[in-house]
Amino acid sequence: MKKTYPKKLRSGDKICVIAPARSLAIISEDCRQIADERLTQMGLEIVFSQHAEESNELLSSSIKSRVEDLHTAFADAQIKAILTVIGGFNSNQLLQYIDWDLIKKNPKIFCGFSDITVLNNAIFAKTGLVTYSGPHYSTFGQKLYFDYTLEYFRKCLFSSAPFDILPSKSWSDDVWYKDQNNRDLIVNKGWVIINEGKAEGAILGANLGTFNLLQGTEFMPQFEGTILFLEECAPAKAWDFDRELQSLIHRSDFSQVNGLVLGRFQKTSKITDKQLFDIVKTKKELDNLPIIANVDFGHTDPKITFPIGGTAKVITHSHDPKITISKH
């Protein structure tokens, strides 16, 4: 299938916020105000989908409402990008109801992470449209320490130039939306090299548990010539990550994967570098793959934005590791 890169954002563009998982109703007015100010400062005009505020007992809305909002946002030529409200648990409910031809005929930026992983990868698999794993609308509601996240959002979505990913100086895994003024910053020890080597390929993945929901369906992209960017969120422990990774390795085309880039684990996962090494070394299929870990994406902050379907070049030599997003 031919790959399509959506047009980059420019000042003055209109973006639409939709809620394909949990509802906008759970986002506080304080966070919304900060998010609106941030996005407006970038020159973006923000609109919200018709059903974004709907909320049921699962803090989501009906499949019909969510699919309608997705279709409406893609069909509207004035909207240049779609930003998801937040993650959740049920984006995969939408897959069989999506009009893939509509999306293919109206390519534009689609960005989110966590539960949105199923949509990012399914859209790429079904239409060839490159999508983006990156901050939600709600993520923009962080009052402090947002510079790194904003920098990579701009690099990926406002420019076509290749860019290198560099480790953040510090990171956090606090409940920031409950107390915006008191944050718990942790010094970043940098990337962890598990296997040395070089690789280039199309990026797939993001949240591992969510990505695995696509297994055995028509919505899972092919692994040929890819680099998997994978992260897992709490409460997953080492044994959860182990078996979820093993599930991907059981795919018949896993041998065509060129490398692995692993996002940072949350504190409550309590996954140590040693455990991560041990997990990888039990899997002979990973022996010859370059593997780098503790990269700034996933369920901690800050986080990069990267293209699902775009191209990465990875060098995992311990003396000079490098990750470059070359096509996005």
Secondary structure, DSSP 8 states (H G I E B T S, - for coil): ---B------TT-EEEEE-SSS-GGGS-HHHHHHHHHHHHHTT-EEEE-TTTT---TTSS--HHHHHHHHHHHHH-TTEEEEEES---S-GGGGGGG--HHHHHHS--EEEE-GGGHHHHHHHHHHH-B-EEE---TGGGG--SS-HHHHHHHHHHHS--S-EEE---SEEE-S-GGG-TT---EEE----EEEE--EEEEEEEEEEHHHHGGGTTSTTS---TTEEEEEE--TT--HHHHHHHHHHHHTSTTGGGEEEEEEE---GGG---HHHHHHHHHT-GGGTTS-EEEEES-SSSBS---EEESSEEEEE--TTS-EEEEEE-
